[in-house]
Amino acid sequence: MKISAIRCRPVSVPMNPPIVSRSGRFDAMTYVLVDVATDEGLTGISYLWSFSSNGSRGLLAALAELNSVAMGADPADTDALWAAMWKKMAQWGHYGLSIIAMSAIDTACWDIKARAAGVPVSKLLNAGSRDSVDTYYSGGLWLVDDLDALRDEAARARKQGFLAAKMRIGRDSLDEDLEAIEAVRQGLGDGAGLMADANSGWTLSRARSAFTGLDPQQLAWIEDPLAQDDFAGHAALAEEFDTPVMFGEKAYGLLEFERIVALAAADHLMPDLQRVGGVSGWQAVQQLAAGHGLPVSSHLFPEFNVQLVASASNGRYVECMDWCAALFNERLDVEAGRISVPQRPGFGFSWNEDSVERFRDAGV
């Protein structure tokens, strides 16, 4: 089996309501959809977050750069293809656009491998993988001041089957964050878990003050309290406070996660599928974490990550949001706080071509 074609399509999906966090405001989310076709009729799919039309242009260029090593390669030999792509992108550097583009092709090849074997990706990775995993609502609860709206949104999430949710924090004062936490907890109801994401918005001194006030809240974790490159600061917070530090969604590849683990900069790791290098990279990080007794939970990409978390002995949560749901024919099933792992071959998802055409990004 050989790769015979790679098709890439930029799309832009409106966000209603818009995303509002310490990372900024997003009225739409842009993606690049990737199809890897083979000479035996099997096609694997993946997608990338590009965050803007300019980002899509950059990713399309990086994917085009990889054509010379991907075309004609055996998609089932993901190790060999990974090594070839890594070598090809050496002059680009192994961060940013280069590894993200590699991730798309690697992930699609794992889809092909599992489709060829007639099993879901989770079973290909681990025959004893779970059929469902814990999940949490992450589709909203933004950095807004309308407490009634936060309370109502949390209540809707509970009705949808979620027993945990993640909200964004980092308002002008700790008291405002505490009021928002109380409103969200009221909406979620008894027995629900709550995570908080600071979206890398604090300095170390501000984070120390916030953690001091938030420790009694018994949050499941505080995510990305500091800038991504402040590994030492994350390590200090992990050592000084009881609330677990979740870290890693912006870390590139295994090497950065080895540094995070070496510095004890996180209590819980969150590898991002497109930044760690696709399924192959995610597996490497997951195994590193398992060797050090650390749990892993996924970042974005719930349609694909449910398979990876289910296959991992230390897999904890799938982050679940429906931002891309319209792009797929299939849907994820959440019930009683757990998400069912699709048992269809591969990742078990296919593009809704009508939606893809509707959301095509005309600006790229």
RAWO-V396015 format. One line per field, one symbol per residue. ss: DSSP state (2 for helix, 1 for strand, 0 for the rest). burial: b if it has 16 or more other ideal C-beta (glycine too) atoms within 10 Angstrom, else e. Layout:
BEGIN
ss = ???
burial = ???
END
This chain:
BEGIN
ss = 0011111111111111111110011111111111111100001111111000222222222222222222000000022222222222000000022222222222222222222220012222200000011111100000000022222222222220000111110000022222222222222200001111100000022222222222222000011000000022222222220000111000002222222222000001100122220222222222222220001100100222222222200010111100002221000001100111000001000010222222010000
burial = bebeebebbbbbbeeeeebebbbeeeebbbbbbbbbbbeeebbbbbbbbbebeebbbbbbebbebbeebbeebebbebeebbebbbebbeebeeeebbbbbbbbbbbbbbbbbbbbeebbbbbbbbeebbebbbbbbbbbbbbbeebebbbebbeebbeebbbbbbbbbbbeeeeebbebbebbbebbeeebbbbbbbbbbbebeebbebbeebeeeebbbbbbbbeeebbebbbbbbeebebbbbbbbebbbbebbeebbeebbbbbbbbbbbbbbbbbbbbbbbebbeeeebbbbbbbbbbbbbbbbbbbebbbbbbbbebbbebbeeebebeebbbebbeebbbbbebbeebbeebebeeb
END
